[in-house]
């Protein structure tokens, strides 16, 4: 999605006195986990505004050459805390109190976001289906959910479509 801020990814750095020190514009953008950083020193340009213009030009080039990750791609990245081996599938426990007794129910849970701001979740009881079948059902539902995921387009970005 396009950020309407004309200085997106650009910060002003002023350290030290006006006659000495560090003065300029810093571009910092991350795309697909790769950082892009560059400093545009005022001293190398006729004015600080021309340094800003150069920083914006560099930033725009980086954004054009490195489009943001699609939602479906991002949803398939394994996080460090994933213990199930499948992204979006986890084993969960629910504690239920009835009178003086407590019961723990185990589930395999599938989660996905079909569109921005909407999260879907399905649970499959290990007690009802068994460990393997409940996990397989959660994985299947997660994959179906990913296939139904809608991409969000900005005005200048085209979404890749399947051909054939």
Secondary structure by P-SEA (a helix, b strand, c coil): cccccccccbbbbbccccccccbbbbbbbbcccbbbbbbbbccccccaaaaaaaaaaaaaaaaaacccccaaaaaaccccccccccccbbbbbbbbbcccbbbbbbbbbbbbbccccbbbbbbbbcccccaaaaaaaaaaaaaaaaaabbbbbcccbbbbbbcc
